[in-house]
Amino acid sequence: MMNKFMRAAAPLAALAMMGAVSLSPALAQDLKKVHLRLAYITGGVDAPMFVAAAKGYFKEQGLDVEIVDGNGSTGTIQAVGSGDFDIGIAGLGATAQAQQASGANDIIAVAGLLQKDPSSIVSLKGSGILKPKDIEGKRFGTDAGNLQDGMITAFAEANGIDMSKVETIIINTGEQVALLKGDIDFVNVWANPDGDKIGKIKPIETPILFADYGVNILGSSVIVRKDYLAKNPDVVRGFLAAITKGKADVDKDPEGAADIIMAARPDSDREIILGEIKVMPNYRQTAASKGKPFGWIAPEDIQQTISLLEKYSGMKPGLTPALIYDGSYLPQ
């Protein structure tokens, strides 16, 4: 019985092997090892990378990509800058600040994954905070670090808000808990996933996105060292082509993308991952980049990021968009 089964299966196995080779010649070659470090622990923004790995899109480009979680954009920028990782995912604003602070010019972004900043004002239902000026006369709970980045000040100035009329309460840990308890009236957090998490416990007003009111800092981007890019242009092109293909699959099948992430990161919360995947299209592009290919960043958005960081975060002047972004490696 076993021999009969093996004889019947042999032709099918041979055909499958022939199909695999003809489908992707790169699979028969040595794959180029690429070390990728994410900005944080795996989230919905990272789905295109995991889909590209699981479905063989990296292999089609001759790449063997190892995906490692990060602990913040700063750590990833340092890891890529030191050569410990070939490619990283980090905030473009954070990359700009890090380079200016160190006086370096060795890292560049080649694609923007999260271009619309999800920073927002989040308040509970019934707070009366429906538009920017409504935060006047209200209690703002925040940690000191959030104030230091200057973006709440930028938001206030852009929208004619008098911050002297806002009671600011420094809460080093647990500002979201304080909001739920009613000790404060609003927080400045990401609309997703932070606002979603709050909303699951108590209803919230529609988050007031900074990006919709004149203050947008470009977020998660694909970064590489410039010397690595010069030596490995085809690797970077192949990587971007693979995640572009992965992104298309994520859009078509969010549930399947969540399953792929859970297979790679079984300790993740599938509900949170899926929620992030589903809202990600809201943040992938700005009004200036809408209709452009995945990953393409508008020069005016980069300039706004630079200008905001110089004015409100103390970043040294002199940076230009061309020094921190090159979109020529994206699929045409």
C-alpha positions in Angstrom: 0.0 0.0 0.0 2.8 2.4 0.9 4.7 1.7 -2.3 1.6 2.3 -4.4 1.0 5.6 -2.7 4.6 6.7 -3.1 4.5 5.8 -6.8 1.3 7.8 -7.3 2.7 10.8 -5.5 6.1 10.9 -7.1 5.0 12.6 -10.4 3.0 15.2 -8.5 6.0 16.0 -6.3 8.2 16.3 -9.3 5.8 18.7 -11.0 5.6 20.8 -7.8 9.3 21.1 -7.6 9.6 22.1 -11.3 6.9 24.7 -10.7 8.6 26.2 -7.7 11.9 26.5 -9.6 10.3 28.1 -12.7 8.2 30.4 -10.6 11.1 32.0 -8.8 14.7 31.4 -10.0 16.0 33.4 -7.0 14.9 30.5 -4.8 17.6 28.3 -6.4 20.3 30.8 -5.6 22.0 31.8 -2.4 19.8 34.3 -0.6 21.2 37.6 0.7 20.9 37.8 4.4 19.2 41.0 5.6 18.8 42.0 9.3 15.7 44.1 9.8 15.0 45.9 13.1 11.5 47.2 13.8 10.8 50.4 15.7 8.9 48.7 18.5 7.4 45.3 19.3 5.5 44.0 16.3 2.4 45.9 15.5 -0.1 46.4 12.6 2.3 48.8 10.8 4.7 46.0 10.4 2.2 43.6 8.7 3.6 44.1 5.2 7.0 42.8 6.3 5.6 39.7 7.9 3.4 38.9 5.0 6.3 39.4 2.6 8.4 36.9 4.7 5.6 34.3 5.0 4.5 34.4 1.4 8.0 34.2 0.0 8.1 37.7 -1.5 11.5 38.4 0.0 12.8 35.2 -1.4 11.5 36.2 -4.8 13.9 39.2 -4.5 16.8 37.0 -3.5 16.5 38.0 0.2 16.5 36.2 3.5 15.1 38.8 5.9 15.3 38.3 9.7 12.8 40.5 11.5 13.7 41.6 15.0 11.5 43.7 17.4 12.8 47.0 18.6 12.3 49.1 21.7 11.9 52.6 20.2 12.9 54.6 17.1 16.0 55.9 18.9 17.4 52.4 19.6 16.7 51.3 16.0 18.4 54.4 14.6 21.5 53.6 16.7 21.4 50.0 15.7 21.3 50.8 12.0 23.8 53.5 12.3 26.3 51.2 14.1 25.9 48.5 11.4 24.3 46.0 13.7 21.2 46.0 11.4 21.0 46.6 7.6 17.5 48.1 7.5 15.4 49.6 10.2 11.9 50.9 10.8 12.0 54.3 12.7 10.1 57.6 12.8 11.3 60.0 10.2 11.1 62.8 12.7 13.1 60.9 15.2 15.7 60.1 12.5 16.0 63.8 11.6 16.5 64.8 15.3 19.1 62.1 15.9 21.1 63.1 12.9 21.1 66.8 13.7 21.9 66.2 17.3 24.9 64.0 16.5 26.1 66.1 13.5 25.9 62.9 11.3 24.6 62.5 7.8 24.8 58.7 7.4 21.2 57.5 7.5 18.4 58.1 5.0 14.8 57.0 4.7 13.7 55.3 1.6 10.0 54.8 2.3 7.3 56.2 4.6 5.0 53.6 6.2 3.2 55.9 8.6 2.9 59.4 7.2 -0.1 60.8 9.1 0.8 61.2 12.8 -1.8 59.6 15.0 -1.1 62.0 17.9 -4.4 63.3 19.1 -6.5 64.8 21.9 -8.5 62.0 23.5 -11.4 62.7 25.9 -14.3 60.8 27.3 -17.8 61.1 25.8 -19.6 64.1 27.2 -16.4 66.1 27.9 -17.4 68.8 25.4 -14.0 68.5 23.7 -15.1 68.4 20.0 -12.6 70.8 18.4 -9.2 72.2 19.4 -10.3 75.3 21.2 -12.5 73.2 23.5 -9.5 72.1 25.5 -9.4 75.6 27.1 -10.7 75.5 30.6 -10.1 71.8 30.8 -7.6 69.6 32.7 -4.7 68.1 30.7 -3.0 65.0 32.0 0.4 64.2 30.6 4.0 63.1 31.4 6.9 65.5 31.3 8.4 63.8 28.2 5.3 64.6 26.2 5.6 68.3 27.0 9.3 68.3 26.0 8.7 67.3 22.4 6.9 70.6 21.9 4.0 69.3 19.7 1.2 70.2 22.1 2.6 73.7 22.0 2.7 73.6 18.2 -0.9 72.3 18.1 -2.0 75.1 20.5 -0.3 77.8 18.4 -1.6 76.5 15.1 -5.2 76.6 16.4 -5.2 79.7 18.5 -5.4 77.9 21.8 -4.4 79.8 25.0 -2.5 77.2 27.0 -2.6 79.4 30.1 -6.3 78.5 30.2 -5.5 74.8 30.2 -4.7 73.2 33.6 -1.7 70.9 33.0 -1.3 68.1 35.4 2.0 66.1 35.2 1.3 62.4 35.6 4.5 60.3 35.1 2.6 57.1 34.9 -1.0 56.3 34.3 -2.5 59.4 32.6 -5.0 57.1 30.7 -6.1 55.6 34.1 -6.5 59.2 35.4 -8.7 60.0 32.4 -10.9 56.9 33.0 -11.2 57.8 36.7 -12.3 61.4 35.8 -9.3 63.1 37.5 -8.4 64.8 34.2 -10.4 65.8 31.1 -8.1 64.8 28.2 -4.8 63.3 27.2 -2.5 63.6 24.3 -2.0 60.1 22.9 -2.2 58.2 19.7 -5.7 57.9 18.4 -4.9 54.3 17.6 -4.2 52.1 19.4 -4.3 54.2 22.7 -7.6 55.9 22.0 -9.1 52.5 21.0 -7.9 50.9 24.3 -9.5 53.7 26.3 -12.7 53.5 24.2 -13.1 49.8 25.0 -13.4 50.7 28.7 -15.5 53.9 28.4 -16.9 55.7 25.3 -14.7 58.5 24.0 -15.3 61.5 21.8 -13.9 61.4 18.2 -10.1 61.9 18.7 -8.8 65.3 17.5 -5.9 64.4 15.3 -3.0 66.9 15.3 -2.3 66.1 11.7 -5.8 67.3 10.7 -5.1 70.7 12.4 -1.8 71.7 11.0 0.7 69.7 13.0 2.1 66.5 11.4 5.4 64.8 12.2 6.2 62.0 9.7 6.3 58.6 11.5 7.4 55.0 10.8 9.8 54.9 7.8 12.2 52.4 6.3 15.8 53.6 7.0 19.2 52.5 5.9 22.8 53.7 6.1 23.8 55.6 3.1 27.0 53.5 2.6 24.9 50.3 2.8 22.5 51.8 0.2 25.4 52.7 -2.1 26.8 49.1 -1.9 23.5 47.3 -2.0 21.0 49.2 -4.1 19.3 46.1 -5.4 18.8 44.7 -1.9 17.0 47.9 -0.9 14.9 47.9 -4.1 14.0 44.2 -3.6 13.1 44.8 0.0 10.8 47.7 -0.9 9.2 45.7 -3.8 8.5 42.8 -1.5 6.8 44.9 1.3 4.8 46.7 -1.4 3.5 43.4 -2.5 2.9 42.4 1.1 1.0 45.6 1.8 -1.4 44.9 -1.1 -2.1 41.5 0.5 -2.6 43.1 3.9 -5.2 45.4 2.4 -7.0 42.5 0.7 -7.0 40.2 3.7 -6.4 41.9 7.1 -7.5 38.7 8.9 -5.0 36.6 7.1 -2.3 39.2 7.8 -3.1 39.1 11.5 -2.8 35.3 11.4 0.6 35.6 9.8 1.8 37.9 12.5 0.4 35.6 15.2 2.3 32.7 13.7 5.5 34.7 14.0 4.7 36.4 17.3 2.4 34.0 19.2 2.6 36.1 22.4 0.9 39.1 20.6 -2.7 40.1 21.2 -4.5 39.2 17.9 -7.4 41.6 18.5 -5.0 44.5 19.0 -2.9 43.5 16.0 -6.0 43.2 13.8 -7.4 46.5 15.0 -4.1 48.2 14.1 -4.0 46.6 10.7 -7.6 47.8 9.9 -6.9 51.4 10.9 -3.5 51.6 9.3 -4.8 52.9 5.9 -6.0 56.0 7.7 -2.4 56.9 8.5 -0.4 55.7 5.6 -0.7 58.9 3.5 -1.3 62.6 3.9 -3.3 64.9 1.7 -0.1 65.7 -0.1 0.9 62.0 -0.8 -2.6 60.7 -1.4 -2.8 58.8 -4.7 0.9 58.3 -4.8 2.5 54.8 -4.5 2.9 53.1 -1.2 5.9 54.6 0.6 6.2 57.8 -1.4 6.6 60.9 0.8 5.7 64.4 -0.3 8.6 66.9 0.0 6.3 69.5 1.6 5.4 66.9 4.4 9.1 66.4 5.1 9.7 70.2 5.2 6.8 70.6 7.6 8.3 67.9 9.9 11.7 69.7 9.8 10.2 73.1 10.4 8.1 71.9 13.4 11.1 70.1 15.0 13.3 73.2 14.6 10.7 75.5 16.0 9.3 73.4 18.8 11.7 70.7 19.7 15.0 72.6 19.5 16.4 70.8 16.5 19.3 72.6 15.0 18.5 74.2 11.6 20.1 73.3 8.3 18.4 69.9 7.5 16.8 69.6 4.0 14.4 67.0 2.8 17.0 65.5 0.4 19.3 64.8 3.3 16.9 62.5 5.0 14.7 61.0 2.2 15.3 59.3 -1.1 12.2 57.8 -2.8 14.0 56.6 -5.9 14.3 53.0 -4.7 10.6 52.5 -4.5 8.9 50.3 -7.2 8.1 52.3 -10.3 
